[in-house]
Amino acid sequence: MTRPKLHFGAFLYTPGNHSAGWRHPDAVPQTDMHFPWYVEMARTAERGKLDTIFLQDTAAVGGSGALDGTSPYRPSQGRQVHLEPVSLIAALAAVTTRIGLISTATTTYNEPYNLARRFATIDHISGGRAGWNLVTSQVEDEAGNFGFDRHVDHANRYERASEFYDVVAGLWDSWEDDAFLHDKQSGLYYDVDKLHFLRHRGAHFSVRGPLNVSRTPQGRPVVAQAGSFDVGRELAARTADLVFTAQTVIGDGRAFRTDLRSRAERHGRAPEDIKILPGLMPITGRTDAEAQDKFEQLQELIDDRLAMTSLARLTGDLDIYQYDPNGPLPPLPPSNAAKARQALIMELAREKNLTIRQIARYLGTSQGHRVVHGSARSIADTMEEWLLAGAADGFNLLFPFFPGPLNDFVDLVVPELQRRGIFRTEYEGRTLRENLGVPVPPNRYAASRQGIRS
Ligand SMILES: Cc1cc2nc3c(=O)[nH]c(=O)nc-3n(C[C@H](O)[C@H](O)[C@H](O)COP(=O)(O)O)c2cc1C
């Protein structure tokens, strides 16, 4: 039997996923806006044969607390600005050749025709390496930039997201693979039987189609998803090729992956067609002791009150600052932002008996994702354990700052994983689908003519 292999995303959340990472002596805070840094980081990830870069997004100035100068914490937070990621992956497509390029785009504050067109275009530009991370907008601040007083309700967001996906996927099938004849003799540019109108009419969208971009090199760009509350899981099981998640304990990882794979089967899909990548922040040293020092150096930079801003985001309408930071986490009102994440944090606090301050520091380190510090061997050990236990198909790699820790992973951990035979030494294919090992969905119209289920 062939050994399963890991898949990796490099989560380029510049200037770093650690709340104080940008202040580290080796950090380059300008990685948030400076294009040449993204080129270098994408090429480093490609040198390490990682499957894809993965770009988060929020359509609002980042951070939490008021922007009007009354929040004492806001001016110390990183990631206030970043390059718009769909435009960014288009540019990176031109300076890389093999690595996947996944960008987040929200279904809550976008129109499906525009997004279908942009991602299809980037799939063409990149020769089949584009991916769309479909989100429903975690951060409530986005609402005010799109004509709303309040964030759209969680259930409504998912209803819209589900229909949004159907429209986008439908538009991506507008043209069959061989629709364009370019026949100079007959004068036929395309075969009229291979062009299809979507004529979608639903609760949220009315879209005639067809898309004015031909079928893409991957058939469709890869679809990634990150919501993990019940409706989020259901949408992912039906539609996603890849799921970015946040379990920190191997048992929870296995339960989540098993649940998603069986939900996918209920939607008529093969379980291996959906890849589950929990987030993981590796802090790599030449020895375990060196990695421990690196970790402690980072933790010393955390300001407790500032770290509480990440927690404040998950506490909904409750003002967490009025509670004693050395006391337990009070019961939280339901969140309209990220229900699954809120549930994970409450469970962790209860299980480990953590104080508000301890939870805040934990979130400030990696936004609640698993942190592993150690030598290449120790990091490879835990990755191998999760892979073989069926708790992950790989990891979305978070870095405390850029670019050093990404280089460390590629230079130290990747060779160790390759030596163990659990990570590729060469890209398997040219497209992101080929490298991830997920199928090309057949064009629905061609498939129905041939009697294949799409
Ligand atoms: C690991 C992870 C990453 C996410 N990344 C983004 C993002 O980049 N932008 C965004 O607007 N929402 C992001 N989300 C939010 C989800 O799209 C969703 O709106 C939110 O998690 C609420 O759904 P849930 O309750 O199902 O988790 C992310 C969620 C998770 C769990």
The ligand as an SDF file (V2000), in Angstrom:
LIG
                    3D

 31 33  0  0  0  0  0  0  0  0999 V2000
  -10.1020   28.5450    9.8330 C   0  0  0  0  0  0  0  0  0  0  0  0
  -11.0630   29.6170    9.3860 C   0  0  0  0  0  0  0  0  0  0  0  0
  -10.6510   30.6120    8.4780 C   0  0  0  0  0  0  0  0  0  0  0  0
  -11.5310   31.6090    8.0280 C   0  0  0  0  0  0  0  0  0  0  0  0
  -11.1050   32.5900    7.1670 N   0  0  0  0  0  0  0  0  0  0  0  0
  -11.9480   33.6140    6.8300 C   0  0  0  0  0  0  0  0  0  0  0  0
  -11.5270   34.6980    6.0100 C   0  0  0  0  0  0  0  0  0  0  0  0
  -10.3970   34.7500    5.5250 O   0  0  0  0  0  0  0  0  0  0  0  0
  -12.4020   35.7010    5.7590 N   0  0  0  0  0  0  0  0  0  0  0  0
  -13.6800   35.6880    6.2320 C   0  0  0  0  0  0  0  0  0  0  0  0
  -14.4320   36.6200    5.9630 O   0  0  0  0  0  0  0  0  0  0  0  0
  -14.1200   34.6650    7.0020 N   0  0  0  0  0  0  0  0  0  0  0  0
  -13.2850   33.6490    7.3000 C   0  0  0  0  0  0  0  0  0  0  0  0
  -13.7480   32.6180    8.0770 N   0  0  0  0  0  0  0  0  0  0  0  0
  -15.1540   32.6640    8.5150 C   0  0  0  0  0  0  0  0  0  0  0  0
  -16.1010   31.7020    7.8650 C   0  0  0  0  0  0  0  0  0  0  0  0
  -16.3160   31.9120    6.5160 O   0  0  0  0  0  0  0  0  0  0  0  0
  -17.4690   31.8610    8.5320 C   0  0  0  0  0  0  0  0  0  0  0  0
  -18.0600   33.0920    8.2110 O   0  0  0  0  0  0  0  0  0  0  0  0
  -17.3850   31.8150   10.0140 C   0  0  0  0  0  0  0  0  0  0  0  0
  -16.4760   30.8590   10.4360 O   0  0  0  0  0  0  0  0  0  0  0  0
  -18.7770   31.4930   10.5760 C   0  0  0  0  0  0  0  0  0  0  0  0
  -19.1350   30.2000   10.2090 O   0  0  0  0  0  0  0  0  0  0  0  0
  -19.0650   29.0050   11.2750 P   0  0  0  0  0  0  0  0  0  0  0  0
  -19.9160   29.4850   12.3800 O   0  0  0  0  0  0  0  0  0  0  0  0
  -19.5930   27.8940   10.4500 O   0  0  0  0  0  0  0  0  0  0  0  0
  -17.6400   28.8160   11.6720 O   0  0  0  0  0  0  0  0  0  0  0  0
  -12.8640   31.6110    8.5120 C   0  0  0  0  0  0  0  0  0  0  0  0
  -13.2850   30.6120    9.4080 C   0  0  0  0  0  0  0  0  0  0  0  0
  -12.4120   29.6140    9.8470 C   0  0  0  0  0  0  0  0  0  0  0  0
  -12.9250   28.5700   10.8190 C   0  0  0  0  0  0  0  0  0  0  0  0
  1  2  1  0
  2  3  1  0
  2 30  2  0
  3  4  2  0
  4  5  1  0
  4 28  1  0
  5  6  2  0
  6  7  1  0
  6 13  1  0
  7  8  2  0
  7  9  1  0
  9 10  1  0
 10 11  2  0
 10 12  1  0
 12 13  2  0
 13 14  1  0
 14 15  1  0
 14 28  1  0
 15 16  1  0
 16 17  1  0
 16 18  1  0
 18 19  1  0
 18 20  1  0
 20 21  1  0
 20 22  1  0
 22 23  1  0
 23 24  1  0
 24 25  2  0
 24 26  1  0
 24 27  1  0
 28 29  2  0
 29 30  1  0
 30 31  1  0
M  END
$$$$
